[in-house]
Amino acid sequence: LFDKVLFVEEKKQLRFGSYPCCEQKEMLSKVSNNMVKHVGQSLSSLELKPDAVIVGGGISGLTAARRLRESGLVVLLLEKARRLGGIWSGRGTYECLRLQQHKDVFRFDGVEWPSSTPDYPKAHDVKSQIAAYVKKHRLDDCIQLGAQVTAIKRDEQFGLWRTRYIYDECSPEIEIESRFVALATGSLGSPIIPKGLESSLQLFQGSKIHSADYYRPTSYKNRNVIVIGWGASSVEIAADLANRGDCNSVTLVAPPKFDENIAKFYEDWCLSRDLGREITKNFCADPTRSEASLEYRNDLLRDAMATRHPGLLEALPPPLRPKSGPIDGRIIVSEAFNDALLAGKIRVIAASIIGAEPNALHVKEASPSKDIKIPATDLIICTGYTPPLPRLSNLMQPKPTSTDFYDTMWAPECPNAAFLGLGFGFISISLLCDLQAKRLAQVATGSVSLPSVTEMNAWISSVKAKNLMGTTQCLTDNKYFSQLFGGINQQSSTITAAIKTPLTTSSRQQLNTSVRQFSTQATPDESKLSSVGQEINSSRFSSEDPSKAYAAWAETYDDDSFEVLKFDSPYTTRDYVLAYWPTTQEKNIRTQILDVGCGTGAVARLVHDELPHATTQRSDWHGLDLTPEMLAVAKRRGQYNTLRQWSITDTPWPVPENAFDLAPCNGVLMYVKPQLSVFAEFCRAVKPGGHAILMIRDDNIDAWQPHMDELERQRAWRLIEVSEPRDNFPGRDDNEPPIMYRIYVLRILPRQN
C-alpha cells in the first residue's frame, strides 16, 4: 500500500484525462515504478499495475471505469480519439439525430437529465450527459486520450494481458500489464460501402457521401437525392431531406442484404416514438419485467402503429413489408419517415442497384420485377460500418472467434477479457453497459467466478439455438435479459461494500482532479480583473473599437481571461482542433494551421500543451489578428511560424490558396461585420477536406447563419458538427444571462469547375 500511495503522487503529474504533452510523455518513460514501460524494458516487481485496462472511451468504457473503480480496483482507460463519448462525441452524428428510446429509459446512473431535455434527447443532450457522468464519478484521472492501441496479447505464463499503445506514429510504443482487459470499442467501426455497390456507382458524377458525413439538408435544395439503404440512418436522413431540404425529389432505394448472395430484403418495422409513453416504454427490454412477454409487447406495438399510421405497411414495397413482430428485428425508429412516406414526400423502392449514368441510377426493382432509371444529383449511402469482430481480431492474441459471447460479454478463448456494449435489439444501451460493468467488477474482484471454457461454449450453443435472431447478443426478450442480469443490482451493492479499496480516501481524492472542473471552484473575484478587463467584462465583451480595447488589454488579457473569468472557448476550440487534427503516416508532411484572429495565441498554446512534441514539430502555425499589441504577446511565446496584422474583413487575406489543414477562429466573429466574403476566405485558404473551426456566440449566430448556409448551398463547404451550447465565461459573477457560444465545424469541399 505504501508503494501504491507513493505512485499516486507521481501519477497526478501525468494529467490523466488529457492528451500528454512532450514533457508528460518524457515523464512516462522516466518514472521507474509506475504502470507503464517502453517495449523491451524490464518490469519492476514493485510497480503498480492496473487491475484492468479499458480500451474505448464511449458509454461502455466509461461505465466500466466507474464500476471497477468503485470496487476498489486500479483502472486505466485508453481512448484513441482526443475526446470522450464514442459515437456520441459529436463527429458523425447528424443534426436531426435523436435517441430512439425515451429519456426515462436511456439514463446514466447518478446523473439526471436536465428538466429542459426533450423526451427523446438530441445528440448534444447525450454528449452533455456523458460529460456530466465523467465529472460526477471523477473519471478524468484514469483516462488517456489520443492513445492508439496497437496490440493486446495474453501472457499465459504470468496470467496477464499486455496492452501496447502509441500517441502518434513517431512515439515509442508503450506497454502496460493488467489482469483484465475490457474491450469497449463499440459496435460501429469505420464507414463501409460494399464493393459491389461501389462498382455499380462508378459512372455516377454527382456528389456521393456516406451517412457518416451527413449533417443537415441545407446543400440539397432543388436537388434530386437518392438515399441508399434500409436502416436507422437511411430513414431518418430521408425524412430530414423530405421535411427540411426543399429537394426536388427524395428517393430511398432499399437494396437486398449486402452480406448475402441472395436477393433477400430486410423486413424490419420502422416504428414511431410518438405512440404514447405507456406504449413506447415497451420498446426496450426491461430485466425487471420478465412477465411482459415478446408476444404481448409485439401485439401492443402492432396495434398502436396501425392506429398512428393507418396504411403504412401497404405504402411500403411488398419486399419491405414486415412479416414478423415490431420488435423481432433491428431497431429502426422514425415517425417522421412514416409520416413523409404516407404524405408522398418520399419514394421507396426495393431494388438492386445495377449501374449508373452521370446523373442517374439504374436499379432492378424486386416486385414487380423491372428495370428503373432514377434521376439523381446526389447520393447518400447508408450501408453501415465495419463490424466489431475484424477490428478486435486484428488487435488481440488470442482473438475472439465470434461475437456470440457468454453472458453477452465473455469470449471463451480470451481469459479475463470482457467485450462490452455489443448487445443489440430493443434495449437501452446505457442500462446494458452498466449491468455489464457491474458483472465485470464482480468477476475482477473474485466475487463471481466464470465457468470453464467447455461450459461457456455449451451455454453459447444452447442460447443461440433458442434466442431471438439466433444469437446470444439480442436482448429484446425481457425473460432472457432478466435471466442474465436480473439480480445484479442487489449483488453488486453488497460486493462493493465488502471490497477493500487499494488507495486511501485522501489519496483517491487527490487523484481525482480535473483540468476543467470550473463549476467546482469558488466563484472568482472580479475585482482582481485589470481595469481594462473590468471595462470589457461590464460591456459583455462588446466594443465600438475592439482593436483599441484589446490593444490596452493585451498584457493582462490572459490573466484576466483564464485566471479570473475562466474563459472557456479557447479550451473547446483546442478540443476541436485536436479532434480534427489530420492523421498521416508520412513523416515529411507538415500540418498547416491558420489561426484566424489569433490574439495572444491562446489556442496555439493550449494545442501545443496537449500534443506530443513530435507532432507539434511537424506543424506550422500562422496567425492573423487586427491588434499589434496582441500579436506581440503571441510572438513572445514562439509558437507561430508567421504572424500578420490584418483585419479579416479585408479580403482576400494575405495567405495562399488551398494551403491549410485547419483554420480555427475563436472569439473574433462577434467583432466583425457579418459578410459572405469573410467565410469565403476560409473556403479559399483551407485545403479541400480540411476544416474551419468557428466559435460563434449564440447572440451573434443569426447574423452569420445566412452566409454559412449560402456557402453550403454553393458546395464550398459543408457543416458537419455543432457543439453543445456552452457558457463562455463561467467565472463571471453577475446577474445577467450567461454568454453562450457553440463551435461550428465546416469541411471544405473540392472547388467546383
Secondary structure, DSSP 8 states (H G I E B T S, - for coil): -HHHHHHHHHHGGG-TTS---HHHHHHHHH-SSSS-EETT----TTS---SEEEE--SHHHHHHHHHHHHTT--EEEEESSSSS-GGGSSTT--TT-B-SS-TTTS-BTTB---TTS-SS-BHHHHHHHHHHHHHHTT-GGGEEET-EEEEEEEETTTTEEEEEEESSTTS--EEEEESEEEE---S--SB---HHHHHHTTT--SEEEEGGG---SGGGTT-EEEEE--SHHHHHHHHHHHHHS--SEEEEEE-S-TTSSS--------B-S-S-HHHHTTSS--TT-TTS-HHHHHHHHHHHHHHHSTTHHHHS-GGGS--S-TTSS---B-HHHHHHHHTTS-EEEEEEEEEEETTEEEEEETTTTEEEEEE-SEEEE---B--HHHHHHHHEES--S-S--BTTTB-TTSTTEEE-S--BSSS-HHHHHHHHHHHHHHHHTTSS----HHHHHHHHHHHHHHSGGGSSSB---HHHHHHHHTTHHHHHHHHHHHS--SS-HHHHHHH---TT-GGGS----GGGS-HHHHHHHHTTS--SSHHHHHHHHGGGHHIIIIIIS---HHHHHHHHHHHT----S-TT--EEEEEET-TTTHHHHHHHHHS-HHHHTTEEEEEEES-HHHHHHHHHHT--SEEEE--TTSSS-SS-TT-EEEEEE-S-GGGS---HHHHHHHHHHEEEEEEEEEEEETTTHHHHHHHHHHHHHTTSEEEEEE---EES-TT--SSS---EEEEEEEEE-----
